[in-house]
Amino acid sequence: MSSDNGSGADVQDNPYGYVPSRATAIIFILLFATSTLLHAFQASRYRMWWLLWTACFCGITEIVGWSGRLWSSYNPFLDSPFQMQITCTIIAPTFLLAANFVILGRIIRTLGPDYSRITPKRYTILFCTSDVVTLVIQAIGGGMAASANTNAGSNTGSHVMLVGIILQLLIIIVYSICGAEFYYRYIKRRPFEGRTQTYGNLPVGGTHDGRLTPNIKLMSYTLFFSAIFFFIRSIYRVAELADGWNGRIIQTQVYFNVLDGAMIILAIYSLNIFHPGRLLPPSAIVEKEAELTNMSV
């Protein structure tokens, strides 16, 4: 069978609408494997073990998904690798998004919780819990689509996945708005009323006395650009699933490679290069500050 990305008679009836590029699948597998190993090493070095179940798990799930596409490059008519790749590549970024929530929570705690509408602890719990909910919804939808024996069942599964993706997009928007409000209030020095009393036993800025150091600024920019990558990817996924299994979007390979795969590569490598363990205060200091914060409440 031809391995070209085309619309000839030999590929028009397969679930992709094209033959997945073997070279592209191998490149993405290698890229995600490299990032995952780096994250595992960095998590161990900086003792940030939560990165194992966020960034590392994202990388592992992406590797499984792209392995499904590699498998399909040999026979695109097989259903199992198609379902494996679409389910894994849909749910994988959810884990990485959780890492971004945790990091922003730590930045808020470091710069000054007075400027945040939500306390750092509740911030992380709220957004990570919402992230888990969207993950479960997407996983259920993927399972329904994978086990369906009819087009109606498959469509039902895709609709459930679509709901999960839309909810995730809404979470990203709310997360971005909350983050933007925090930085605006911090820069303008406009803490929430009554919050200074709640955190009155701590310096306004916590570990760095409220100073936006170059490292924290760099970490903040990293989260900003990661949010853009997640937003682009989520918009693409919503359009893809809404367009249906036989739609033009899902059957155009370059859209998937650029708007999904490349976006997550940029997001996951940005945390490798601008790692929170190097740019943020040591976790032990942050955790101690959290204890003091809880005591003052």
Phi, psi and omega per residue, in radians:
M1 nan 2.474 -3.130
S2 -1.158 2.467 3.113
S3 -1.751 0.162 3.127
D4 -1.289 2.621 3.062
N5 -1.499 1.733 -3.076
G6 -2.569 -2.924 -3.105
S7 -2.246 0.516 -3.126
G8 -1.239 3.088 -3.077
A9 -1.110 -0.434 -3.073
D10 -1.401 -0.177 -3.105
V11 -2.188 -0.179 -2.975
Q12 -1.188 -0.365 -3.106
D13 -1.732 -0.020 -3.136
N14 -1.404 2.772 -3.034
P15 -1.086 -0.368 3.115
Y16 -1.424 -0.653 -2.978
G17 1.533 0.040 3.102
Y18 -2.806 3.010 3.030
V19 -1.713 2.066 -3.140
P20 -0.969 2.417 -3.137
S21 -1.179 2.133 -3.138
R22 -1.160 -0.757 -3.120
A23 -1.111 -0.740 3.132
T24 -1.104 -0.742 3.134
A25 -1.076 -0.756 3.140
I26 -1.116 -0.738 -3.137
I27 -1.073 -0.795 -3.123
F28 -1.192 -0.646 3.085
I29 -1.063 -0.790 3.140
L30 -1.143 -0.705 -3.140
L31 -1.138 -0.787 3.136
F32 -1.207 -0.635 3.110
A33 -1.119 -0.746 3.132
T34 -1.097 -0.816 3.137
S35 -1.105 -0.712 -3.130
T36 -1.099 -0.762 3.107
L37 -1.121 -0.703 3.107
L38 -1.105 -0.740 3.129
H39 -1.132 -0.656 3.099
A40 -1.110 -0.753 3.108
F41 -1.133 -0.786 -3.112
Q42 -1.181 -0.645 3.095
A43 -1.092 -0.685 3.114
S44 -1.227 -0.747 -3.105
R45 -1.114 -0.769 -3.091
Y46 -1.684 0.060 3.114
R47 0.996 0.677 3.053
M48 -1.825 1.330 -2.994
W49 -1.180 -0.372 3.122
W50 -1.131 -0.313 3.089
L51 -1.269 -0.295 3.108
L52 -1.205 -0.719 -3.119
W53 -1.604 0.027 3.073
T54 -1.953 -1.417 -3.080
A55 -1.102 -0.786 -3.111
C56 -1.156 -0.739 -3.123
F57 -1.173 -0.590 3.045
C58 -1.056 -0.835 -3.129
G59 -1.065 -0.754 -3.134
I60 -1.103 -0.761 -3.128
T61 -1.158 -0.657 3.079
E62 -1.132 -0.674 3.112
I63 -1.066 -0.750 3.101
V64 -1.086 -0.769 -3.136
G65 -1.088 -0.818 3.141
W66 -1.250 -0.413 3.020
S67 -1.171 -0.614 3.053
G68 -1.089 -0.698 3.104
R69 -1.189 -0.634 3.071
L70 -1.108 -0.763 3.088
W71 -1.040 -0.762 -3.136
S72 -1.168 -0.393 3.133
S73 -1.151 -0.359 3.089
Y74 -1.539 -0.564 3.111
N75 -2.687 1.599 -3.067
P76 -1.212 -0.154 -3.116
F77 -1.459 -0.223 3.120
L78 -1.221 2.373 -3.069
D79 -1.435 -0.653 -3.055
S80 -1.029 -0.898 3.127
P81 -1.123 -0.553 3.110
F82 -1.123 -0.825 3.128
Q83 -1.161 -0.633 3.135
M84 -1.103 -0.782 -3.085
Q85 -1.248 -0.676 -3.088
I86 -1.290 -0.630 3.120
T87 -1.203 -0.823 -3.081
C88 -1.196 -0.727 -3.126
T89 -1.258 -0.347 3.076
I90 -1.375 -0.756 -3.050
I91 -1.508 -0.389 -3.037
A92 -0.978 -0.831 -3.100
P93 -1.082 -0.326 3.137
T94 -1.027 -0.680 -3.138
F95 -1.176 -0.734 -3.138
L96 -1.184 -0.620 3.110
L97 -1.075 -0.637 3.106
A98 -1.071 -0.644 3.105
A99 -1.072 -0.703 3.107
N100 -1.112 -0.653 3.100
F101 -1.095 -0.777 -3.131
V102 -1.106 -0.751 -3.100
I103 -1.112 -0.791 3.135
L104 -1.120 -0.635 3.074
G105 -1.043 -0.682 3.123
R106 -1.240 -0.613 3.085
I107 -1.129 -0.753 3.117
I108 -1.057 -0.756 3.138
R109 -1.120 -0.599 -3.103
T110 -1.341 -0.784 -3.079
L111 -1.377 -0.539 3.134
G112 2.521 1.853 3.138
P113 -1.085 -0.319 -3.120
D114 -1.028 -0.450 -3.046
Y115 -1.630 -0.013 -3.104
S116 -1.777 2.365 3.108
R117 -1.116 -0.549 -3.133
I118 -2.049 2.428 3.110
T119 -1.102 2.629 -3.093
P120 -0.929 -0.750 -3.127
K121 -1.125 -0.815 3.134
R122 -1.191 -0.556 3.117
Y123 -1.036 -0.894 -3.125
T124 -1.123 -0.774 -3.129
I125 -1.097 -0.792 -3.085
L126 -1.079 -0.906 -3.055
F127 -1.304 -0.623 3.112
C128 -1.206 -0.652 3.086
T129 -1.127 -0.765 3.094
S130 -1.069 -0.657 3.122
D131 -1.102 -0.734 3.124
V132 -1.119 -0.691 3.125
V133 -1.061 -0.801 3.124
T134 -1.135 -0.611 3.100
L135 -1.085 -0.797 -3.133
V136 -1.097 -0.760 3.138
I137 -1.077 -0.793 3.139
Q138 -1.134 -0.688 3.129
A139 -1.141 -0.720 3.106
I140 -1.088 -0.795 3.121
G141 -1.082 -0.720 3.110
G142 -1.116 -0.700 3.111
G143 -1.142 -0.690 3.106
M144 -1.118 -0.751 -3.138
A145 -1.167 -0.671 -3.097
A146 -1.216 -0.587 -3.070
S147 -1.636 -0.082 -3.079
A148 -1.207 2.437 3.095
N149 -1.797 -0.088 -3.130
T150 -2.259 2.830 3.095
N151 -1.112 -0.633 3.132
A152 -1.093 -0.753 3.115
G153 -1.144 -0.697 3.113
S154 -1.131 -0.706 3.117
N155 -1.150 -0.644 3.094
T156 -1.087 -0.753 3.096
G157 -1.075 -0.726 -3.140
S158 -1.164 -0.594 3.110
H159 -1.176 -0.662 3.089
V160 -1.144 -0.757 3.083
M161 -1.065 -0.671 3.131
L162 -1.081 -0.719 3.100
V163 -1.051 -0.769 3.127
G164 -1.083 -0.731 3.141
I165 -1.165 -0.724 3.120
I166 -1.097 -0.752 3.105
L167 -1.089 -0.703 3.114
Q168 -1.116 -0.698 3.092
L169 -1.078 -0.732 3.108
L170 -1.114 -0.671 3.104
I171 -1.109 -0.737 3.117
I172 -1.073 -0.715 3.137
I173 -1.131 -0.819 3.140
V174 -1.111 -0.753 3.098
Y175 -1.018 -0.748 -3.133
S176 -1.173 -0.708 3.125
I177 -1.133 -0.773 3.121
C178 -1.099 -0.735 3.115
G179 -1.124 -0.761 3.137
A180 -1.099 -0.713 3.121
E181 -1.116 -0.702 3.124
F182 -1.061 -0.855 -3.115
Y183 -1.149 -0.623 3.106
Y184 -1.109 -0.836 -3.134
R185 -1.149 -0.623 3.130
Y186 -1.144 -0.832 -3.114
I187 -1.122 -0.694 -3.128
K188 -1.479 -0.074 -3.105
R189 0.982 0.959 3.136
R190 -2.125 1.354 3.120
P191 -1.204 2.768 3.090
F192 -1.221 2.485 -3.141
E193 -1.085 2.375 3.121
G194 1.474 -0.308 -3.109
R195 -1.271 -0.526 3.127
T196 -1.134 -0.509 3.082
Q197 -1.283 -0.666 3.139
T198 -1.077 -0.688 -3.114
Y199 -1.887 0.484 -3.023
G200 -1.107 -0.377 -3.119
N201 -1.462 -0.021 -3.131
L202 -2.057 2.644 2.958
P203 -1.036 2.596 -3.088
V204 -0.948 -0.680 -3.076
G205 -1.659 -0.005 3.125
G206 1.220 -2.229 -2.992
T207 -1.029 -0.673 -3.066
H208 -1.901 0.381 3.139
D209 0.929 0.616 3.060
G210 1.392 0.109 -3.106
R211 -1.460 2.296 3.067
L212 -1.478 1.492 -3.082
T213 -1.190 2.823 3.107
P214 -0.946 -0.678 -3.141
N215 -1.168 -0.765 3.123
I216 -1.169 -0.639 3.100
K217 -1.102 -0.737 3.130
L218 -1.131 -0.691 3.098
M219 -1.144 -0.641 3.127
S220 -1.145 -0.752 3.085
Y221 -1.081 -0.653 3.119
T222 -1.080 -0.776 3.105
L223 -1.124 -0.636 3.127
F224 -1.078 -0.865 -3.119
F225 -1.218 -0.605 3.083
S226 -1.086 -0.693 3.117
A227 -1.075 -0.658 3.096
I228 -1.123 -0.757 3.126
F229 -1.075 -0.794 3.122
F230 -1.109 -0.685 -3.124
F231 -1.121 -0.817 3.123
I232 -1.051 -0.792 -3.118
R233 -1.111 -0.729 -3.134
S234 -1.167 -0.702 3.089
I235 -1.045 -0.759 3.114
Y236 -1.072 -0.799 -3.094
R237 -1.144 -0.669 3.094
V238 -1.089 -0.808 3.130
A239 -1.123 -0.666 -3.123
E240 -1.112 -0.890 -3.099
L241 -1.246 -0.603 3.113
A242 -1.174 -0.500 -3.125
D243 -1.339 -0.290 3.080
G244 1.630 2.891 -3.093
W245 -1.121 -0.460 -3.133
N246 -1.844 0.248 -3.119
G247 -1.305 2.882 -3.107
R248 -1.178 -0.586 -3.072
I249 -1.170 -0.876 -3.093
I250 -1.204 -0.374 -3.124
Q251 -1.715 0.281 3.046
T252 -1.998 1.881 -2.975
Q253 -1.109 -0.681 -3.074
V254 -1.110 -0.553 3.091
Y255 -1.063 -0.808 -3.115
F256 -1.133 -0.807 -3.097
N257 -1.058 -0.726 -3.056
V258 -1.513 -0.843 -2.992
L259 -1.474 -0.277 3.056
D260 -1.962 -1.188 -3.063
G261 -1.003 -0.877 -3.090
A262 -1.158 -0.631 3.139
M263 -1.110 -0.740 -3.131
I264 -1.276 -0.573 3.045
I265 -1.056 -0.802 3.129
L266 -1.098 -0.705 -3.114
A267 -1.194 -0.757 -3.066
I268 -1.301 -0.615 3.115
Y269 -1.302 -0.470 3.114
S270 -1.083 -0.586 3.098
L271 -1.362 -0.426 3.011
N272 -1.184 -0.806 -3.052
I273 -1.316 -0.807 3.129
F274 -1.896 1.301 -2.974
H275 -1.397 2.387 3.131
P276 -1.077 -0.492 3.120
G277 -1.142 -0.479 3.134
R278 -1.617 -0.554 -3.007
L279 -1.714 -0.400 -3.111
L280 -1.812 2.850 3.105
P281 -1.029 2.698 3.109
P282 -0.940 2.492 -3.083
S283 -1.045 -0.569 -3.123
A284 -1.115 -0.668 3.126
I285 -1.184 -0.757 -3.130
V286 -1.101 -0.765 -3.134
E287 -1.122 -0.664 3.113
K288 -1.125 -0.708 3.112
E289 -1.098 -0.658 3.117
A290 -1.096 -0.688 3.122
E291 -1.103 -0.743 3.109
L292 -1.116 -0.652 3.117
T293 -1.095 -0.784 -3.138
N294 -1.130 -0.618 3.141
M295 -1.181 -0.529 -3.083
S296 -1.442 -0.237 -3.104
V297 -1.270 nan nan
